[in-house]
Amino acid sequence: MTTKKARDLKASGTRVRAPGKDLAELATVSHDIAERERAEEELRKYREHLEALVEQRTRELRETEEKAERKYTTILQTALDGFWVNDLKGRILDANDSYCQMIGYSREELLTMNVADIKAYGSPDDVALHINKVMRLGYDRCETRHRRKDGTPIEVEVSVNHTDIGGDRIIEFVRDITERKKAQEELEENRRRLDIAIEASQIGIWELDLISDTSIRNLKHDQIFGYEELLAEWGGKIFFEHIVPEDRPSVKAAFDEAMKTGRLFFECRIIWPDKSIHWITATGKALGDSTGEPIKMLGTVTDISERKLMQEKLLASERLAALGQLSGNISHELRTPLSVIASSVYYLQSALKGNDRKVEEHLERIKNNVDSAVAIIDSLLNLTRLKPPQLERLDLTAIICDAIASAKVPPTLSLVRDFPEQGLLVDADRVQLSMCFKNIVKNAVEAMEGTGTLTVTVHRTADGQAEISFADTGPGIPTDNLTNMFQPLFSTKAKGIGFGLSIAKMIVERHGGIIEAKSELGKGATIVIRFPVDRGEGK
């Protein structure tokens, strides 16, 4: 059995006339249109599906945009920083609540205003120039002032950006920095006061990196060590090189203790570039890393040379006061028996002259020791009862020559006189100045122990002073003794009680001069004295 199926056809025909015939024929063409209709139906359904997808996506985008808008608005309105938008003419188009609270205007009021109305200084032309700058660069950031509604200015930090979203717009974020600026000004003022206090107190500030052995210091720190400007490098190693060698162990012990306790304190002597000795005191605190291991040390350093000098003078004064109380009794108690011994020796020398050589030697020894004892008594009285100098115009080189002669320099020593200029006149006490120079010469002779060279130099300095130096070739003076050698009762010699240089220092200072000692172990010592010199007569 044959199955029949209906099909949709489309037929079209054309009438055709055959040549030579009156009767026309009809020509037809049939098309099956079922496939095309199915295709058109599928295309229609696909188009409807696409339209539905586009509508859904558009709706989703609109919802996302609305959410973003709400989020954007919420962020701006709840931000702590102020925010506004203005156009290229400076008209304010929007502002958040934070800026309204900051400036004192309502949002509605701000939307009727121009940026120039808010700036604490600057004209509309200045605002236009700033807008052009932001347009050219795309952004700007600065500190400025805005004017509140009540007229008071506030310090603000602004961050400005240009955007073309919604047309050309200027977006400005504003942060109130009034309190910060106030705190900065107070900090700067406190820093200025601290700098003044540090400068007035003459304190050096230092920070030492214990790992790299480098430091940060202020200028006063390096000045305390004898430098006019900050050195390029400074650290613990360089610092220890400036310490008097005898003081280094105690300073190292102080640093070692600070590494354990965190606290540093010490006093020591330092050597300046000109070889002069100065006293310092240092305090500090060690700072550790996360494990507590010290990595830095911060502290101060102060020159206490003047304080030490005052302490030494006070100590010397106390010693002199004690000696003064004893000197009268000592002189009375000792001079009488010494005079008896001296007169007895004189009688025995006269009576026994030529009888026994050994007896004469012993008598001479007694006489010499009596003379030494009397000299000590005289030195003690000179030290405690030195009168004010009786000044007269004197030839300095002549007094020095007399002092050298009276000191009785042994012939085993070489004596060099270097007097390039004669006739240097000073106002001085002849007796006291001669005593001063004689004591210094005798001290140098005793230091060389019979052999060596004593060089005495006198010359005029560039600043108009007479400088006298006594340089010997003895063993030299240890550094730690240089500051003590002019103190009463200080002596490193087996003989003597340490009055000679003390008297010399007192005489020099009473004549308005200065005296100092220089020495290197093994290279001898030099005593230098400077006096004011008359520039007129005798020049």
C-alpha positions as CSV (number, residue, x, y, z in Angstrom):
1,M,0.0,0.0,0.0
2,T,1.4,3.4,-1.0
3,T,1.4,6.2,1.7
4,K,0.5,9.6,0.4
5,K,1.9,12.8,2.1
6,A,0.6,16.3,1.6
7,R,3.1,18.9,0.6
8,D,2.9,22.8,0.4
9,L,3.7,24.0,-3.1
10,K,3.9,27.4,-4.7
11,A,3.0,27.6,-8.4
12,S,3.6,30.4,-10.9
13,G,2.7,30.4,-14.6
14,T,3.2,32.4,-17.8
15,R,1.1,32.5,-21.0
16,V,3.0,31.6,-24.1
17,R,1.9,32.1,-27.7
18,A,3.4,29.8,-30.3
19,P,4.5,31.3,-33.6
20,G,1.9,31.0,-36.3
21,K,-0.8,29.9,-33.9
22,D,-3.7,31.8,-32.4
23,L,-4.0,29.6,-29.4
24,A,-1.8,30.5,-26.4
25,E,-0.3,28.0,-24.0
26,L,0.2,28.4,-20.2
27,A,3.6,27.5,-18.7
28,T,3.7,26.8,-14.9
29,V,6.5,26.3,-12.3
30,S,5.9,24.7,-8.9
31,H,8.1,25.3,-5.7
32,D,8.1,23.4,-2.4
33,I,8.0,26.2,0.3
34,A,7.8,24.1,3.5
35,E,11.6,24.3,4.2
36,R,11.7,28.1,3.9
37,E,8.8,28.6,6.2
38,R,10.5,26.5,8.8
39,A,13.7,28.5,8.5
40,E,11.8,31.8,8.8
41,E,10.0,30.5,12.0
42,E,13.3,29.5,13.6
43,L,14.8,32.9,12.7
44,R,11.9,34.7,14.3
45,K,12.2,32.6,17.5
46,Y,16.0,33.3,17.7
47,R,15.4,37.0,17.2
48,E,12.9,37.1,20.0
49,H,15.4,35.2,22.2
50,L,18.1,37.7,21.5
51,E,15.8,40.6,22.2
52,A,14.9,39.0,25.6
53,L,18.6,38.6,26.4
54,V,19.4,42.1,25.5
55,E,16.6,43.4,27.6
56,Q,17.7,41.3,30.6
57,R,21.4,42.4,30.2
58,T,20.3,46.0,29.9
59,R,18.2,45.7,33.0
60,E,21.2,44.0,34.9
61,L,23.6,46.8,33.7
62,R,21.1,49.4,34.9
63,E,20.8,47.8,38.3
64,T,24.6,47.5,38.5
65,E,25.0,51.1,37.6
66,E,22.4,52.1,40.1
67,K,24.1,50.0,42.8
68,A,27.5,51.6,41.9
69,E,25.9,55.0,42.0
70,R,24.5,54.4,45.4
71,K,27.8,52.9,46.6
72,Y,29.7,55.9,45.1
73,T,27.3,58.3,46.8
74,T,27.4,56.5,50.1
75,I,31.3,56.4,50.1
76,L,31.5,60.1,49.2
77,Q,28.8,61.1,51.7
78,T,30.3,59.0,54.6
79,A,34.0,59.8,53.8
80,L,35.8,61.7,56.5
81,D,37.5,63.8,53.8
82,G,35.6,66.6,52.1
83,F,34.7,66.3,48.4
84,W,33.3,68.5,45.8
85,V,32.9,68.6,42.0
86,N,33.1,71.8,40.0
87,D,32.9,72.7,36.3
88,L,35.6,74.5,34.3
89,K,34.2,77.8,35.3
90,G,34.6,77.0,39.0
91,R,30.9,76.5,39.7
92,I,30.3,73.9,42.4
93,L,28.2,71.0,41.2
94,D,28.2,68.6,44.1
95,A,29.7,68.3,47.6
96,N,29.6,65.6,50.3
97,D,28.4,66.0,53.9
98,S,31.9,66.0,55.3
99,Y,32.9,69.1,53.4
100,C,29.7,70.8,54.3
101,Q,30.4,70.2,58.0
102,M,34.0,71.2,57.5
103,I,33.2,74.5,55.8
104,G,29.9,75.4,57.6
105,Y,27.7,75.7,54.5
106,S,24.8,73.5,53.5
107,R,25.0,71.5,50.3
108,E,22.3,73.7,48.8
109,E,24.3,76.8,49.6
110,L,27.5,75.3,48.1
111,L,25.7,74.5,44.9
112,T,25.0,78.2,44.4
113,M,28.7,79.2,45.0
114,N,31.9,79.4,43.0
115,V,35.3,77.9,44.1
116,A,36.6,81.4,44.4
117,D,34.0,82.1,47.2
118,I,35.6,79.4,49.3
119,K,39.3,80.0,48.8
120,A,40.8,82.1,51.6
121,Y,43.0,83.9,49.2
122,G,43.0,84.2,45.4
123,S,40.8,85.8,42.8
124,P,38.5,84.2,40.2
125,D,41.4,84.6,37.8
126,D,43.7,82.6,40.2
127,V,41.0,79.9,40.3
128,A,40.9,79.8,36.5
129,L,44.7,79.5,36.3
130,H,44.6,76.6,38.8
131,I,41.8,74.9,36.7
132,N,43.9,75.3,33.6
133,K,46.9,73.8,35.4
134,V,44.8,70.7,36.4
135,M,43.5,70.4,32.9
136,R,47.1,70.4,31.5
137,L,48.6,68.1,34.1
138,G,45.5,66.0,34.9
139,Y,46.0,66.4,38.7
140,D,47.4,68.6,41.4
141,R,48.1,68.3,45.1
142,C,48.9,71.1,47.5
143,E,48.2,72.8,50.9
144,T,46.0,75.9,51.0
145,R,43.4,77.7,53.0
146,H,39.6,77.7,52.7
147,R,37.3,80.2,54.3
148,R,34.5,78.9,56.5
149,K,31.0,80.4,56.5
150,D,31.8,82.3,59.7
151,G,34.9,83.8,58.0
152,T,37.6,81.8,59.8
153,P,40.2,80.2,57.7
154,I,41.1,76.5,57.9
155,E,44.2,74.8,56.7
156,V,43.5,72.1,54.1
157,E,45.3,69.6,52.0
158,V,43.7,69.2,48.6
159,S,44.0,66.5,45.9
160,V,42.6,67.7,42.5
161,N,41.8,65.6,39.4
162,H,40.3,66.2,36.0
163,T,37.8,63.9,34.5
164,D,35.7,63.9,31.3
165,I,32.9,61.7,32.7
166,G,29.7,63.6,32.5
167,G,31.6,66.4,30.7
168,D,34.7,68.2,31.8
169,R,34.7,68.2,35.6
170,I,37.2,69.0,38.3
171,I,37.1,66.6,41.3
172,E,38.6,67.9,44.5
173,F,39.2,66.0,47.8
174,V,39.8,68.2,50.8
175,R,41.3,67.2,54.1
176,D,41.2,69.5,57.2
177,I,44.9,69.7,58.4
178,T,44.4,72.6,60.8
179,E,45.2,70.5,63.9
180,R,48.1,68.8,62.1
181,K,49.6,72.2,61.0
182,K,49.1,73.4,64.6
183,A,50.9,70.3,65.9
184,Q,53.7,70.8,63.3
185,E,54.1,74.4,64.3
186,E,54.2,73.4,68.0
187,L,56.7,70.7,67.2
188,E,58.8,73.1,65.2
189,E,58.7,75.6,68.0
190,N,59.7,73.0,70.5
191,R,62.5,71.9,68.2
192,R,63.7,75.5,67.9
193,R,63.6,75.9,71.7
194,L,65.5,72.6,72.1
195,D,68.1,73.7,69.6
196,I,68.5,77.0,71.5
197,A,68.7,75.1,74.8
198,I,71.3,72.7,73.4
199,E,73.4,75.5,71.9
200,A,73.2,77.5,75.2
201,S,74.1,74.4,77.2
202,Q,77.1,73.7,74.9
203,I,76.0,70.0,74.6
204,G,77.1,67.7,71.8
205,I,74.5,65.2,70.5
206,W,75.5,61.9,69.0
207,E,74.0,58.7,67.7
208,L,76.4,55.8,67.1
209,D,75.5,52.8,64.9
210,L,77.2,49.9,66.7
211,I,77.0,47.6,63.6
212,S,78.5,49.9,61.0
213,D,80.5,52.1,63.4
214,T,79.1,55.3,61.9
215,S,77.5,58.2,63.6
216,I,75.2,61.2,63.4
217,R,76.3,64.3,65.4
218,N,75.6,68.0,65.7
219,L,78.3,70.6,65.1
220,K,78.8,71.2,68.8
221,H,79.9,67.5,69.2
222,D,82.8,67.9,66.8
223,Q,83.7,71.3,68.2
224,I,84.1,69.7,71.7
225,F,86.7,67.5,70.1
226,G,88.6,70.5,68.7
227,Y,87.2,70.8,65.1
228,E,85.6,73.8,63.6
229,E,83.4,71.9,61.2
230,L,81.8,68.4,61.1
231,L,84.2,65.7,60.1
232,A,83.2,63.5,57.2
233,E,83.6,60.4,59.3
234,W,83.2,59.6,63.0
235,G,82.7,56.4,64.9
236,G,83.8,54.5,68.0
237,K,87.2,53.8,66.6
238,I,87.9,57.4,65.8
239,F,86.5,58.5,69.2
240,F,88.9,56.2,71.1
241,E,91.8,57.6,69.1
242,H,91.1,61.0,70.7
243,I,91.1,59.7,74.2
244,V,94.2,60.1,76.4
245,P,95.8,56.6,76.3
246,E,95.7,56.2,80.1
247,D,91.9,56.9,80.1
248,R,91.0,54.4,77.4
249,P,90.6,51.3,79.7
250,S,88.1,53.0,81.9
251,V,86.1,54.4,79.0
252,K,86.0,50.9,77.3
253,A,84.8,49.4,80.6
254,A,82.0,52.1,80.7
255,F,80.9,51.0,77.1
256,D,81.0,47.4,78.0
257,E,78.8,48.0,81.1
258,A,76.4,50.0,78.9
259,M,76.0,47.1,76.5
260,K,74.7,45.1,79.6
261,T,72.7,47.7,81.4
262,G,71.7,50.1,78.6
263,R,73.2,53.1,80.4
264,L,76.4,54.9,79.7
265,F,78.3,57.4,81.8
266,F,82.0,58.4,82.0
267,E,84.5,61.2,82.3
268,C,87.8,61.2,80.5
269,R,90.5,63.4,78.9
270,I,90.7,63.9,75.2
271,I,93.4,65.1,72.9
272,W,92.6,67.9,70.5
273,P,94.3,68.2,67.0
274,D,96.6,70.8,68.5
275,K,97.7,68.3,71.2
276,S,96.0,70.2,74.0
277,I,94.2,68.2,76.7
278,H,90.5,68.7,77.5
279,W,88.0,67.0,79.8
280,I,84.7,65.6,78.7
281,T,81.7,63.9,80.3
282,A,79.5,61.6,78.2
283,T,76.1,60.0,78.9
284,G,74.1,57.7,76.7
285,K,71.6,54.9,76.3
286,A,71.9,51.7,74.3
287,L,69.0,50.7,72.0
288,G,68.5,47.0,71.0
289,D,66.9,45.1,68.2
290,S,63.9,42.8,68.5
291,T,66.1,40.3,70.3
292,G,67.4,42.9,72.7
293,E,70.9,42.9,71.1
294,P,72.3,46.5,71.3
295,I,72.5,48.0,67.8
296,K,72.6,51.8,68.5
297,M,73.6,54.2,71.2
298,L,72.3,57.7,71.7
299,G,73.9,60.3,74.0
300,T,75.4,63.6,74.8
301,V,78.9,64.9,75.4
302,T,79.9,68.0,77.3
303,D,83.3,69.8,77.7
304,I,83.9,70.0,81.4
305,S,87.5,71.4,81.1
306,E,86.4,74.6,82.9
307,R,84.8,72.7,85.7
308,K,87.8,70.5,86.1
309,L,90.0,73.6,86.1
310,M,87.9,75.1,88.8
311,Q,88.0,71.9,90.8
312,E,91.8,71.9,90.5
313,K,92.0,75.5,91.5
314,L,89.7,74.9,94.5
315,L,91.8,71.9,95.5
316,A,94.9,73.9,95.1
317,S,93.4,76.7,97.1
318,E,92.4,74.2,99.9
319,R,95.9,72.8,99.8
320,L,97.4,76.3,100.0
321,A,95.1,77.2,102.9
322,A,96.3,74.2,104.8
323,L,99.9,74.9,103.9
324,G,99.4,78.5,105.0
325,Q,98.3,77.4,108.4
326,L,101.3,75.2,108.8
327,S,103.9,77.3,107.1
328,G,104.3,79.8,110.0
329,N,104.7,77.0,112.6
330,I,107.0,75.0,110.3
331,S,109.2,78.0,109.6
332,H,109.5,78.8,113.3
333,E,109.9,75.2,114.5
334,L,112.5,74.3,111.8
335,R,114.4,77.4,111.2
336,T,115.7,77.7,114.8
337,P,117.2,74.1,115.0
338,L,118.5,74.5,111.4
339,S,120.2,77.7,112.3
340,V,121.8,76.0,115.3
341,I,123.0,73.1,113.1
342,A,124.3,75.5,110.4
343,S,126.2,77.6,113.0
344,S,127.6,74.4,114.6
345,V,128.7,73.1,111.2
346,Y,130.4,76.4,110.5
347,Y,132.3,76.3,113.8
348,L,133.4,72.7,113.4
349,Q,134.5,73.4,109.8
350,S,136.6,76.3,111.1
351,A,138.0,74.4,114.1
352,L,138.8,71.2,112.3
353,K,139.9,72.6,109.0
354,G,142.7,70.5,107.6
355,N,142.6,67.9,110.4
356,D,140.5,65.1,108.9
357,R,139.3,65.0,105.3
358,K,136.4,62.6,106.0
359,V,135.2,64.8,108.8
360,E,135.2,67.8,106.5
361,E,133.2,65.8,103.8
362,H,130.6,64.9,106.4
363,L,130.3,68.4,107.6
364,E,129.9,69.7,104.1
365,R,127.2,67.1,103.5
366,I,125.4,68.3,106.7
367,K,125.7,71.9,105.5
368,N,124.2,71.1,102.0
369,N,121.2,69.3,103.5
370,V,120.6,72.2,105.9
371,D,120.6,74.5,102.9
372,S,118.2,72.2,101.1
373,A,115.9,72.2,104.1
374,V,116.0,76.0,104.3
375,A,115.2,76.2,100.6
376,I,112.2,74.0,101.1
377,I,111.0,76.2,103.9
378,D,111.5,79.3,101.8
379,S,109.6,77.7,98.9
380,L,106.7,76.9,101.2
381,L,106.6,80.5,102.5
382,N,106.9,81.8,98.9
383,L,104.0,79.6,97.8
384,T,101.6,80.6,100.7
385,R,102.7,84.2,101.2
386,L,103.6,85.4,97.7
387,K,103.0,89.1,97.7
388,P,101.5,91.1,94.8
389,P,104.2,91.8,92.2
390,Q,106.0,95.2,92.4
391,L,106.0,96.1,88.7
392,E,108.8,97.9,86.9
393,R,109.9,98.1,83.3
394,L,112.3,95.2,82.8
395,D,114.3,93.6,80.0
396,L,113.0,90.1,79.7
397,T,116.1,88.5,78.2
398,A,118.3,90.0,80.9
399,I,116.2,88.5,83.6
400,I,116.3,85.1,81.9
401,C,120.1,85.3,81.6
402,D,120.4,86.1,85.4
403,A,118.0,83.3,86.3
404,I,120.0,80.8,84.2
405,A,123.2,81.9,85.9
406,S,121.8,81.6,89.4
407,A,120.4,78.1,88.6
408,K,123.9,76.9,88.3
409,V,123.5,74.6,85.2
410,P,126.0,71.8,85.4
411,P,128.8,71.9,82.8
412,T,127.8,68.4,81.7
413,L,124.6,69.8,80.1
414,S,124.5,71.8,76.9
415,L,122.8,75.1,77.2
416,V,121.4,76.8,74.0
417,R,120.2,80.4,74.1
418,D,118.0,81.4,71.2
419,F,117.3,85.1,71.6
420,P,116.6,86.5,68.1
421,E,115.3,89.8,69.4
422,Q,116.8,91.8,72.2
423,G,115.1,94.4,74.4
424,L,111.7,92.8,74.9
425,L,110.3,94.9,77.7
426,V,107.7,93.7,80.2
427,D,106.2,95.2,83.4
428,A,107.1,92.7,86.0
429,D,108.5,92.1,89.5
430,R,112.2,91.4,89.1
431,V,112.6,89.1,92.1
432,Q,109.5,87.1,91.4
433,L,110.1,86.7,87.7
434,S,113.7,85.6,88.3
435,M,112.4,83.1,90.9
436,C,110.0,81.7,88.3
437,F,112.6,81.2,85.6
438,K,115.1,79.8,88.0
439,N,112.6,77.2,89.2
440,I,111.8,76.1,85.7
441,V,115.5,75.8,84.7
442,K,116.3,73.8,87.9
443,N,113.3,71.5,87.2
444,A,114.6,70.8,83.6
445,V,118.2,70.2,84.9
446,E,117.0,67.7,87.4
447,A,114.8,65.9,84.8
448,M,117.9,65.4,82.5
449,E,120.0,63.9,85.4
450,G,123.3,65.4,84.3
451,T,123.3,64.9,80.6
452,G,121.3,66.5,77.7
453,T,120.5,69.8,76.2
454,L,118.4,72.7,77.6
455,T,117.2,75.1,74.9
456,V,115.9,78.5,76.1
457,T,114.1,80.5,73.4
458,V,112.6,84.0,73.6
459,H,110.7,85.7,70.7
460,R,107.8,88.0,70.0
461,T,104.6,86.4,68.7
462,A,102.4,87.7,65.9
463,D,99.8,88.9,68.4
464,G,102.4,91.0,70.3
465,Q,103.4,88.7,73.2
466,A,106.7,87.5,74.4
467,E,107.0,83.7,74.4
468,I,109.6,82.0,76.4
469,S,110.2,78.3,76.1
470,F,112.4,76.0,78.1
471,A,112.9,72.7,76.2
472,D,114.9,69.8,77.7
473,T,115.9,66.4,76.4
474,G,114.9,64.5,79.4
475,P,112.6,61.4,79.6
476,G,109.4,63.5,79.0
477,I,106.2,63.7,81.0
478,P,103.4,61.1,80.9
479,T,100.2,62.6,79.5
480,D,98.2,62.0,82.6
481,N,100.8,64.1,84.6
482,L,100.7,67.1,82.3
483,T,97.6,68.6,83.9
484,N,99.0,67.9,87.5
485,M,102.6,69.1,87.2
486,F,101.7,72.6,88.3
487,Q,99.8,71.5,91.4
488,P,101.4,72.0,94.8
489,L,103.1,68.9,96.3
490,F,103.0,67.1,92.9
491,S,106.3,65.6,91.9
492,T,107.6,62.5,90.1
493,K,111.2,63.0,91.2
494,A,112.8,61.1,94.0
495,K,113.9,64.4,95.5
496,G,111.8,67.5,95.9
497,I,108.3,68.1,97.1
498,G,106.7,69.8,94.1
499,F,106.8,73.5,94.9
500,G,109.0,74.8,92.1
501,L,106.6,74.7,89.1
502,S,103.6,75.6,91.4
503,I,105.4,78.8,92.4
504,A,106.3,79.5,88.7
505,K,102.7,79.1,87.6
506,M,101.4,81.4,90.4
507,I,104.0,84.1,89.5
508,V,103.2,83.9,85.7
509,E,99.4,84.2,86.3
510,R,99.9,87.1,88.7
511,H,101.8,88.9,85.9
512,G,98.9,88.4,83.4
513,G,100.7,85.6,81.5
514,I,99.9,81.9,80.8
515,I,102.1,78.9,81.3
516,E,101.7,75.4,79.8
517,A,103.6,72.2,79.5
518,K,104.1,70.0,76.4
519,S,105.7,66.7,76.2
520,E,106.1,63.3,74.6
521,L,107.6,60.4,76.4
522,G,111.1,59.8,75.4
523,K,111.4,63.2,73.7
524,G,111.7,65.6,76.6
525,A,109.4,68.3,77.9
526,T,108.8,72.0,77.1
527,I,107.5,74.7,79.4
528,V,106.0,77.6,77.5
529,I,105.3,81.0,79.0
530,R,103.6,84.0,77.3
531,F,103.7,87.6,78.6
532,P,102.3,90.8,77.3
533,V,105.1,92.9,75.8
534,D,105.5,96.7,75.6
535,R,105.4,97.7,71.9
536,G,107.0,101.1,72.3
537,E,110.2,101.6,74.0
538,G,112.9,99.0,73.3
539,K,111.1,97.5,70.4
